[in-house]
Amino acid sequence: MRTLLLTLLIGLSPWCSAAQIYKWVDAQGVTHFDAQPPQGQPATTVQTPSSPPPKPAAMPGSGAQGDQKTIDDKVKKQVAEQQTQLRAFCEQARTNLAQLQNNPRLREEVEGEMRRLNDAQRQERIGETQKQIAQNCQ
């Protein structure tokens, strides 16, 4: 009995969804859509599509899946490059920190001239480098 009822409901569903839709504008300028036309007002019928157009069958390795795989590969490559750059940054920062901590007589080139860092400048650079390592390196 259930199978018969289910078959009947499925068979009648296209006729139920193909009902007329009416469109009209009321006195306040609001557009309405309904299955029943309004009384005393002109209404137009709206054509509704019976079903959405079928989607084309996707070939394996193409279409949306192929596009997604290409995007995934691109993102993975970018992440790997960023990790490589981060490792290089961390290695250089740790080397710089060791130089700052172990060598009290450091010099830097400023406008083509070599200048020696005083102790306050050296301590400031040590703090900045430690902060960068703590934020970016594990």
C-alpha positions as CSV (number, residue, x, y, z in Angstrom):
1,M,0.0,0.0,0.0
2,R,2.8,2.4,0.9
3,T,4.6,1.7,-2.4
4,L,1.4,2.5,-4.3
5,L,0.9,5.8,-2.4
6,L,4.5,6.8,-2.9
7,T,4.4,6.0,-6.6
8,L,1.2,8.0,-6.9
9,L,2.7,11.0,-5.1
10,I,5.8,10.9,-7.2
11,G,3.8,10.6,-10.4
12,L,1.6,13.6,-9.6
13,S,4.4,15.9,-8.3
14,P,5.1,17.4,-11.8
15,W,1.5,18.6,-12.1
16,C,1.6,20.1,-8.6
17,S,4.7,22.1,-9.3
18,A,3.4,23.3,-12.7
19,A,0.6,25.5,-11.2
20,Q,0.0,29.0,-12.5
21,I,1.7,31.8,-10.7
22,Y,0.2,35.3,-10.8
23,K,2.0,38.6,-10.4
24,W,0.4,42.0,-9.6
25,V,1.2,45.3,-8.0
26,D,-0.9,46.6,-5.1
27,A,-1.9,50.3,-4.5
28,Q,1.2,50.9,-2.4
29,G,3.5,49.7,-5.3
30,V,4.4,46.4,-3.7
31,T,4.8,43.5,-6.2
32,H,3.0,40.2,-5.2
33,F,3.2,36.7,-6.4
34,D,0.6,34.1,-5.6
35,A,-1.1,31.0,-6.9
36,Q,-4.5,32.8,-6.9
37,P,-5.2,35.9,-8.9
38,P,-6.3,39.0,-6.8
39,Q,-9.9,40.0,-7.1
40,G,-10.6,43.3,-8.6
41,Q,-7.0,43.9,-9.8
42,P,-5.2,43.0,-13.1
43,A,-2.6,40.3,-12.8
44,T,-0.2,38.7,-15.3
45,T,0.8,35.0,-15.3
46,V,4.4,34.2,-14.7
47,Q,6.0,31.4,-16.8
48,T,7.9,29.0,-14.5
49,P,10.4,26.5,-15.8
50,S,9.4,22.9,-15.4
51,S,12.8,21.7,-14.2
52,P,16.4,23.0,-14.1
53,P,18.5,22.2,-17.2
54,P,20.5,19.0,-16.8
55,K,24.2,19.5,-15.8
56,P,26.8,18.1,-18.2
57,A,28.5,14.9,-17.0
58,A,32.0,15.6,-15.7
59,M,34.8,13.6,-17.1
60,P,37.2,12.1,-14.5
61,G,40.1,14.4,-13.9
62,S,38.4,17.4,-15.6
63,G,35.7,20.0,-14.8
64,A,35.2,21.0,-11.2
65,Q,37.3,18.2,-9.8
66,G,40.2,18.9,-12.1
67,D,39.9,22.6,-11.3
68,Q,39.9,21.9,-7.6
69,K,42.9,19.6,-7.9
70,T,44.8,22.4,-9.7
71,I,43.9,24.9,-7.0
72,D,44.9,22.5,-4.3
73,D,48.2,21.8,-5.9
74,K,48.9,25.5,-6.3
75,V,48.0,26.3,-2.7
76,K,50.2,23.4,-1.5
77,K,53.1,24.8,-3.5
78,Q,52.6,28.3,-2.1
79,V,52.5,26.9,1.5
80,A,55.7,24.9,0.9
81,E,57.4,28.0,-0.5
82,Q,56.3,30.1,2.5
83,Q,57.5,27.4,4.9
84,T,60.9,27.3,3.2
85,Q,61.2,31.1,3.4
86,L,60.2,31.0,7.1
87,R,62.8,28.4,7.9
88,A,65.5,30.5,6.1
89,F,64.3,33.6,8.0
90,C,64.4,31.8,11.4
91,E,67.9,30.4,10.7
92,Q,69.2,33.8,9.8
93,A,67.5,35.4,12.8
94,R,69.1,32.8,15.2
95,T,72.5,33.4,13.6
96,N,72.1,37.2,14.0
97,L,71.0,36.7,17.6
98,A,74.0,34.6,18.4
99,Q,76.3,37.3,16.8
100,L,74.6,40.0,18.8
101,Q,74.9,38.1,22.1
102,N,78.4,36.8,21.7
103,N,80.2,39.8,20.0
104,P,80.2,43.1,22.0
105,R,82.1,44.9,19.2
106,L,79.7,44.8,16.3
107,R,79.8,47.2,13.3
108,E,77.2,48.0,10.7
109,E,77.3,49.9,7.5
110,V,75.3,53.1,7.4
111,E,75.4,55.2,4.2
112,G,78.6,53.6,3.0
113,E,80.3,54.2,6.4
114,M,81.1,51.5,9.0
115,R,79.8,52.4,12.5
116,R,80.2,50.5,15.7
117,L,77.0,49.6,17.7
118,N,77.1,50.9,21.3
119,D,75.8,48.6,24.1
120,A,72.3,50.2,24.2
121,Q,71.9,49.7,20.4
122,R,73.2,46.1,20.7
123,Q,70.7,45.3,23.5
124,E,67.9,46.9,21.5
125,R,68.7,44.7,18.5
126,I,68.9,41.6,20.7
127,G,65.4,42.3,22.1
128,E,64.0,42.9,18.6
129,T,65.6,39.7,17.2
130,Q,64.3,37.7,20.2
131,K,60.8,39.1,19.7
132,Q,60.9,38.2,15.9
133,I,62.0,34.7,16.7
134,A,59.4,34.2,19.4
135,Q,56.6,35.4,17.0
136,N,57.7,33.6,13.8
137,C,59.8,30.6,14.8
138,Q,59.0,27.5,16.8
